Amino acid sequence: MKLQRIREEIDRADRELVALLARRLELGLRTRPYKKETSDPGREQEVLDRAEQSRFGLLDSPFVRDTFSSVIAESKRIQNLALSLVAFQGEHGAYSEMACRRLRKEGAAYIPCEKFSDVFGGVEDGGFDVGVVPVENSLEGAVTGVNTLLTKTGLKVVGETVVPIHHCLLAVKGTDHREIRAVYSHPQALGQCAGFIERNRLEPRPYYDTAGAAKMLADLDTPAAAIASPLCASLYQLEIVQEHIEDDASNQTRFLMLSREPASCGDKCSLVFATPHQAGKLLEVLQVFARANVNLTRIASMPHRETPGNYNFFLDFEGSDQDPLIREVLSEVATHCSTLNFLGCYPSWKE
């Protein structure tokens, strides 16, 4: 039993080591937009010296220098691949990362961010090439944090995808399922599995991210569970207690890809606007699209934070901003709005 416990601690240390190595390489890759050359001998020597000075315990000098030299060499190799930097909110294994992989299948590095604002800000300042964010879920509706950021951003939507969301109940291997009382996940995921949670008398505990909850669970000492993707079970060495626990099998989330530059072509457009707080003003906007026979695919609203009582409206419609008819529609719509932000024209998602 003592040997088994020690090996469990070794396994935990190995997981942490792999995660830290991955983060180290990601951070190295993120330096690329801010420097001209991959190699920086002075900086490399500084890293090696600091690592050697920080060693303790059983770490001897040659081992530390060889290890960090290998890390630096691998970091430079990855930087030279010229990968596209794709940002998403959450930890590795999040549904947002799955969306990234659908939108940029090859030649990309998927970089996790703590907050949605980090994704937007990182793309805006050139730290990332594109960002991928969830905009709405078929069960829980709009993702408020993302929609709020869309009202003010200067970024452009350049793509979209729809990801089927099939949640799993995950637990640490060896956990007695009868002892599980609490379940951690993102509030949206908890809402999407509300029926399952209630039937099993579990206590929902909100966490910043589904994959983050799975990652945290791996190091939790008390019996608990997380709701996350099947990929998280593999990444964080957890057991799948039950699959497909979402309340509706059709559960899906739509994601948008954001860039500093607009897409070169597209057949779908998105915009966000506000109208004067007067009767019939929203109807006037909608009538412009109706008269032009332009099909709307989404309309949503959320309170305007700066002017209580007013609302921002999110609109998606079919068509290209290169089409003279669509340009006329947008020009007329602007005359009925107090604010209007055209988010972009992009290829609509097709399976």
C-alpha positions as CSV (number, residue, x, y, z in Angstrom):
1,M,0.0,0.0,0.0
2,K,2.9,2.4,0.8
3,L,4.4,1.7,-2.6
4,Q,1.0,2.3,-4.3
5,R,0.6,5.6,-2.6
6,I,4.1,6.7,-3.6
7,R,3.4,5.7,-7.2
8,E,0.2,7.7,-7.1
9,E,2.2,10.8,-6.0
10,I,4.7,10.1,-8.8
11,D,1.8,9.9,-11.3
12,R,0.5,13.3,-10.0
13,A,4.0,14.8,-10.3
14,D,4.3,13.5,-13.9
15,R,1.0,15.1,-14.8
16,E,2.1,18.4,-13.4
17,L,5.4,18.1,-15.1
18,V,3.9,17.5,-18.5
19,A,1.4,20.3,-18.1
20,L,4.2,22.7,-17.1
21,L,6.3,21.7,-20.1
22,A,3.4,22.3,-22.4
23,R,2.8,25.7,-20.8
24,R,6.5,26.6,-21.1
25,L,6.5,25.8,-24.8
26,E,3.2,27.8,-25.3
27,L,4.7,30.8,-23.6
28,G,7.8,30.5,-25.7
29,L,5.7,30.5,-28.8
30,R,3.8,33.6,-27.7
31,T,7.0,35.6,-27.7
32,R,7.3,35.1,-31.4
33,P,5.2,38.2,-32.5
34,Y,7.3,40.5,-30.4
35,K,10.8,39.6,-31.6
36,K,12.7,39.5,-34.9
37,E,14.8,36.4,-34.4
38,T,14.0,33.0,-32.8
39,S,17.5,32.7,-31.3
40,D,18.6,35.0,-28.5
41,P,21.9,33.6,-27.0
42,G,21.9,36.1,-24.2
43,R,18.4,35.3,-23.1
44,E,19.1,31.5,-23.4
45,Q,22.2,31.8,-21.2
46,E,20.1,33.8,-18.7
47,V,17.5,31.0,-18.6
48,L,20.1,28.3,-18.1
49,D,21.9,30.2,-15.3
50,R,18.7,30.9,-13.5
51,A,17.6,27.3,-13.7
52,E,21.0,26.1,-12.3
53,Q,20.8,28.6,-9.5
54,S,17.3,27.5,-8.6
55,R,18.1,23.8,-8.4
56,F,17.8,22.0,-5.0
57,G,17.4,18.5,-3.6
58,L,18.6,15.8,-5.9
59,L,19.0,18.0,-9.0
60,D,22.6,18.3,-10.0
61,S,24.0,21.0,-12.3
62,P,24.6,18.9,-15.5
63,F,21.1,17.4,-15.4
64,V,19.4,20.8,-14.9
65,R,21.5,22.4,-17.8
66,D,20.9,19.5,-20.1
67,T,17.1,19.4,-19.4
68,F,16.7,23.2,-19.9
69,S,18.9,23.1,-23.0
70,S,16.5,20.5,-24.4
71,V,13.5,22.6,-23.5
72,I,15.0,25.7,-25.2
73,A,15.9,23.7,-28.3
74,E,12.3,22.4,-28.6
75,S,10.9,25.8,-28.0
76,K,13.0,27.3,-30.9
77,R,12.0,24.4,-33.1
78,I,8.3,25.1,-32.5
79,Q,8.7,28.8,-33.0
80,N,10.3,28.2,-36.4
81,L,7.3,26.2,-37.6
82,A,5.4,29.5,-38.1
83,L,2.2,28.1,-36.6
84,S,-0.9,30.3,-36.4
85,L,-1.6,31.2,-32.8
86,V,-5.3,30.5,-32.0
87,A,-6.6,31.6,-28.6
88,F,-9.5,30.2,-26.7
89,Q,-10.8,30.6,-23.1
90,G,-10.3,27.7,-20.7
91,E,-7.9,24.9,-20.2
92,H,-6.8,22.2,-22.7
93,G,-9.7,19.9,-23.4
94,A,-12.3,22.6,-23.3
95,Y,-15.1,22.6,-25.9
96,S,-13.6,25.9,-27.1
97,E,-10.4,24.1,-28.0
98,M,-12.5,21.5,-29.9
99,A,-14.0,24.4,-31.9
100,C,-10.5,25.7,-32.6
101,R,-9.5,22.4,-34.1
102,R,-12.6,22.4,-36.4
103,L,-11.8,26.0,-37.6
104,R,-8.0,25.7,-37.9
105,K,-7.3,22.0,-38.5
106,E,-3.6,22.3,-39.5
107,G,-0.7,24.6,-39.0
108,A,-2.0,26.0,-35.7
109,A,-1.2,26.1,-32.0
110,Y,-4.2,26.3,-29.6
111,I,-3.4,28.6,-26.7
112,P,-5.6,28.7,-23.6
113,C,-6.5,31.9,-21.9
114,E,-8.1,32.5,-18.5
115,K,-10.8,35.0,-19.6
116,F,-12.8,35.9,-22.7
117,S,-11.3,39.4,-22.4
118,D,-7.8,37.9,-22.7
119,V,-8.8,36.3,-26.0
120,F,-10.2,39.5,-27.4
121,G,-7.3,41.6,-26.0
122,G,-4.6,39.2,-27.3
123,V,-6.0,39.3,-30.8
124,E,-6.4,43.0,-30.8
125,D,-2.8,43.7,-29.7
126,G,-1.3,41.2,-32.1
127,G,-0.3,38.6,-29.6
128,F,-2.6,36.0,-31.2
129,D,-3.5,35.6,-34.9
130,V,-7.2,34.7,-34.2
131,G,-9.4,33.9,-31.3
132,V,-12.3,31.5,-31.0
133,V,-15.2,32.2,-28.6
134,P,-18.6,30.7,-27.9
135,V,-21.5,33.0,-28.7
136,E,-24.6,30.9,-28.0
137,N,-25.8,27.5,-26.8
138,S,-28.9,25.8,-28.0
139,L,-30.1,25.1,-24.4
140,E,-28.7,28.0,-22.3
141,G,-28.9,30.7,-24.9
142,A,-26.4,33.6,-25.4
143,V,-22.9,33.5,-23.7
144,T,-23.3,36.9,-21.9
145,G,-19.6,37.6,-21.4
146,V,-18.8,37.1,-25.1
147,N,-21.8,39.1,-26.3
148,T,-20.8,42.0,-24.1
149,L,-17.3,42.1,-25.6
150,L,-18.7,41.9,-29.1
151,T,-20.6,45.2,-28.5
152,K,-17.3,47.1,-28.2
153,T,-14.7,45.2,-30.2
154,G,-13.0,46.3,-33.3
155,L,-12.3,42.7,-34.3
156,K,-14.0,41.0,-37.2
157,V,-15.8,37.7,-37.3
158,V,-14.0,35.6,-40.0
159,G,-15.6,32.2,-39.4
160,E,-18.0,30.1,-37.3
161,T,-18.5,26.5,-36.3
162,V,-21.2,24.5,-34.4
163,V,-19.9,22.0,-31.9
164,P,-22.2,19.2,-30.6
165,I,-21.9,19.3,-26.8
166,H,-22.0,15.9,-25.1
167,H,-21.1,16.1,-21.5
168,C,-19.6,13.4,-19.3
169,L,-19.5,13.0,-15.5
170,L,-15.9,12.5,-14.6
171,A,-14.3,11.4,-11.3
172,V,-10.8,10.4,-10.1
173,K,-10.1,6.8,-10.8
174,G,-11.0,4.6,-7.9
175,T,-13.6,7.0,-6.5
176,D,-16.7,5.4,-4.9
177,H,-19.4,6.9,-7.0
178,R,-21.9,6.6,-4.1
179,E,-19.8,9.1,-2.2
180,I,-20.0,11.8,-4.8
181,R,-22.0,14.8,-3.6
182,A,-20.6,17.8,-5.5
183,V,-20.1,18.4,-9.2
184,Y,-17.9,21.2,-10.6
185,S,-18.2,22.8,-14.1
186,H,-18.8,26.0,-16.0
187,P,-22.2,27.5,-15.2
188,Q,-23.4,26.9,-18.8
189,A,-22.5,23.2,-18.5
190,L,-24.2,22.9,-15.1
191,G,-27.4,24.5,-16.7
192,Q,-27.2,22.1,-19.7
193,C,-27.1,19.1,-17.2
194,A,-29.6,20.5,-14.6
195,G,-31.9,17.6,-14.9
196,F,-29.2,15.0,-14.4
197,I,-27.8,16.9,-11.5
198,E,-31.2,17.2,-9.8
199,R,-32.1,13.5,-10.4
200,N,-28.8,12.4,-8.8
201,R,-29.0,14.9,-5.9
202,L,-25.7,16.5,-6.7
203,E,-24.6,19.9,-5.5
204,P,-23.7,22.1,-8.5
205,R,-20.5,24.1,-8.0
206,P,-19.7,26.7,-10.7
207,Y,-16.2,26.8,-12.0
208,Y,-14.6,29.1,-14.6
209,D,-14.3,26.3,-17.3
210,T,-15.4,22.7,-17.9
211,A,-11.8,21.6,-18.6
212,G,-10.5,23.6,-15.7
213,A,-12.9,21.8,-13.4
214,A,-11.6,18.4,-14.7
215,K,-8.0,19.6,-14.2
216,M,-8.8,20.8,-10.7
217,L,-10.6,17.5,-9.9
218,A,-7.5,15.4,-10.6
219,D,-5.8,17.0,-7.5
220,L,-8.9,17.1,-5.2
221,D,-8.7,14.9,-2.1
222,T,-12.5,14.7,-1.4
223,P,-14.9,12.6,-3.5
224,A,-16.4,14.9,-6.2
225,A,-17.1,15.0,-9.9
226,A,-16.7,17.3,-12.9
227,I,-18.8,17.8,-16.0
228,A,-16.6,18.1,-19.1
229,S,-15.8,16.6,-22.4
230,P,-14.6,13.0,-23.0
231,L,-11.2,14.4,-24.1
232,C,-10.7,15.7,-20.5
233,A,-10.9,12.2,-19.1
234,S,-7.9,11.3,-21.2
235,L,-5.9,14.5,-20.6
236,Y,-6.3,14.5,-16.9
237,Q,-6.5,10.7,-16.3
238,L,-10.0,10.7,-15.0
239,E,-12.7,8.0,-15.1
240,I,-15.9,8.5,-17.2
241,V,-18.7,7.7,-14.7
242,Q,-21.5,8.4,-17.2
243,E,-21.6,9.8,-20.8
244,H,-24.2,12.0,-22.5
245,I,-25.6,13.5,-19.3
246,E,-26.8,16.7,-21.1
247,D,-30.6,17.3,-20.8
248,D,-31.1,17.3,-24.6
249,A,-29.1,15.2,-27.1
250,S,-29.3,18.0,-29.6
251,N,-27.2,20.3,-27.3
252,Q,-24.8,22.3,-29.3
253,T,-22.8,25.6,-29.1
254,R,-22.0,28.0,-31.8
255,F,-18.5,29.5,-31.9
256,L,-17.1,32.5,-33.7
257,M,-13.6,33.1,-35.0
258,L,-12.2,36.6,-34.6
259,S,-9.4,38.4,-36.4
260,R,-8.0,41.9,-36.8
261,E,-8.6,41.7,-40.5
262,P,-11.9,40.9,-42.2
263,A,-12.5,37.7,-44.2
264,S,-11.8,37.9,-47.9
265,C,-15.3,36.5,-48.7
266,G,-18.4,35.1,-47.1
267,D,-22.1,34.3,-47.3
268,K,-23.1,35.3,-43.8
269,C,-22.9,38.6,-41.9
270,S,-23.1,39.6,-38.2
271,L,-23.8,43.0,-36.6
272,V,-24.7,44.5,-33.3
273,F,-26.7,47.7,-33.0
274,A,-28.8,49.8,-30.7
275,T,-31.8,51.9,-31.6
276,P,-33.3,55.1,-29.9
277,H,-35.5,54.2,-27.0
278,Q,-38.7,54.9,-29.0
279,A,-41.7,52.8,-30.0
280,G,-41.3,51.0,-33.3
281,K,-37.6,51.7,-33.9
282,L,-36.6,48.0,-33.8
283,L,-39.4,47.2,-36.2
284,E,-38.1,49.8,-38.6
285,V,-34.7,48.0,-38.7
286,L,-36.3,44.6,-39.2
287,Q,-38.5,45.9,-42.0
288,V,-35.4,47.0,-43.9
289,F,-34.3,43.4,-44.1
290,A,-37.8,42.2,-44.8
291,R,-38.3,44.5,-47.8
292,A,-35.0,43.5,-49.3
293,N,-35.9,39.8,-48.8
294,V,-32.8,39.2,-46.7
295,N,-33.1,36.1,-44.4
296,L,-32.2,36.6,-40.7
297,T,-30.6,33.6,-39.0
298,R,-30.3,35.0,-35.5
299,I,-31.7,37.9,-33.5
300,A,-30.8,38.4,-29.8
301,S,-30.8,41.2,-27.3
302,M,-29.1,42.2,-24.1
303,P,-29.3,45.3,-21.9
304,H,-27.2,48.3,-22.9
305,R,-24.9,48.8,-19.9
306,E,-24.2,52.5,-20.4
307,T,-27.9,53.4,-20.9
308,P,-30.3,51.5,-18.7
309,G,-33.6,50.7,-20.4
310,N,-32.0,50.5,-23.8
311,Y,-30.8,47.3,-25.5
312,N,-28.1,46.0,-27.9
313,F,-29.4,43.7,-30.6
314,F,-27.3,41.0,-32.3
315,L,-28.3,40.1,-35.8
316,D,-27.0,37.5,-38.2
317,F,-28.2,37.3,-41.8
318,E,-27.5,35.6,-45.1
319,G,-25.6,37.5,-47.8
320,S,-22.3,39.1,-48.6
321,D,-21.1,42.6,-47.8
322,Q,-19.7,42.6,-51.4
323,D,-23.3,42.5,-52.7
324,P,-24.7,46.0,-53.6
325,L,-28.1,45.0,-52.2
326,I,-26.5,44.1,-48.8
327,R,-24.6,47.4,-48.8
328,E,-27.8,49.3,-49.4
329,V,-29.5,47.4,-46.6
330,L,-26.7,48.2,-44.2
331,S,-26.6,51.8,-45.2
332,E,-30.4,52.2,-44.6
333,V,-30.2,50.2,-41.3
334,A,-27.6,52.7,-40.0
335,T,-30.1,55.6,-40.4
336,H,-32.4,53.9,-37.8
337,C,-29.7,53.1,-35.2
338,S,-28.0,55.1,-32.5
339,T,-25.0,52.7,-32.7
340,L,-24.0,50.0,-35.2
341,N,-21.0,47.8,-35.3
342,F,-20.7,45.6,-38.4
343,L,-18.9,42.5,-37.1
344,G,-18.0,41.0,-40.4
345,C,-18.9,38.8,-43.4
346,Y,-17.6,35.2,-43.3
347,P,-18.3,31.7,-44.6
348,S,-21.2,30.1,-42.9
349,W,-20.5,26.8,-41.2
350,K,-21.4,23.7,-43.2
351,E,-20.8,20.1,-41.9
